[in-house]
């Protein structure tokens, strides 16, 4: 009995040792992979298409997906940035998939980034790839020990749902010089779960029902003869969150509020039972500003602020070509919403401070600066004449001016 106990304790100690080594050597103040690439709207749409590819296969049918290494990188970076700001580089080396991953970490004493490198390959005739090499920073760890630890971490984290949906139907992965070919055989249960999970594209929490119920109550009581302010939706929900949330749940509750309000304001098609009746929400007598603000906040809390910023600029450049024209007013709403989303999930303390502040607001001027003097309605020719591009000095000066307007607001001074 004592011998068995020693074996169990020794095994646990070995696993703890591997985890400690992964953390100690993997964390650094310098990223191994530069975080200098941000997915644009086309990248995001392509990544979503890749992840939704399995929808075309019926239950209990065998399907295949061929992915170039560019597609594989898009999908991996899209998933990675749903959890943290980071970058993944996937390449072929010695007939194996090589992953170089850097992920930004919350503020801590050890370092700013987690750097890991690993390889996956088909060995011993196996149709499914296994971990063949693993490095935490510069430290090379036994692949089998690292694989066990990684699987344990995934199993007990929010990554588990993604992991199960991605791996359960997969029967074979063939690694070639220019692509990988995935053969999968999904069950009906797996397809149903995947469709529901990917369609919403945001993490759902049980307490989101509380905020949806509160929002429905607000809408029922709204006088249709009066314009609906975005503040009328956000203030009572954050007041409720400030009453019921704790430091442990503050971030999740803020994310639930922002997603709930965004689903309503931007008419999300992924909501099975939308709140009715529908009234457009307004900021400064404009419903597009409310849509921009809460949409950017939702993207920030679901993915990250960099992607929210890129999508805002891409939308305005598109409008300059084929729409109502480039608008720095709309961009200001995007930037303010992005900043709002950042504070909503930056840390438990930041999340609670935002709840307290939003519970006490009077109107939308408490979270959105007045942008109405900024230029807008510029077609492509006018935008190019005045600003050239989003990288020009003139554009950057205007962008900085908007940032200063937002930073001057008390609610954003944390």
CORCORQUI-V536880 format. One record per helix or strand of 2 or more residues. SS is the DSSP state (a for helix, b for strand). FROM is the first residue (numbers start at 1). LEN is the number of residues. If there is no record, write none. Layout:
ss & from & len
SS & FROM & LEN
SS & FROM & LEN
This chain:
ss & from & len
a & 2 & 25
b & 27 & 2
a & 41 & 11
a & 53 & 4
b & 62 & 7
a & 69 & 12
b & 86 & 8
b & 96 & 9
b & 113 & 9
b & 130 & 7
b & 139 & 3
a & 143 & 13
a & 159 & 9
b & 170 & 6
b & 179 & 7
a & 188 & 13
a & 208 & 14
b & 228 & 2
a & 230 & 15
a & 250 & 16
b & 281 & 3
a & 287 & 16
a & 305 & 18
a & 328 & 18
a & 348 & 12
a & 364 & 3
a & 380 & 7
a & 393 & 15
a & 410 & 3
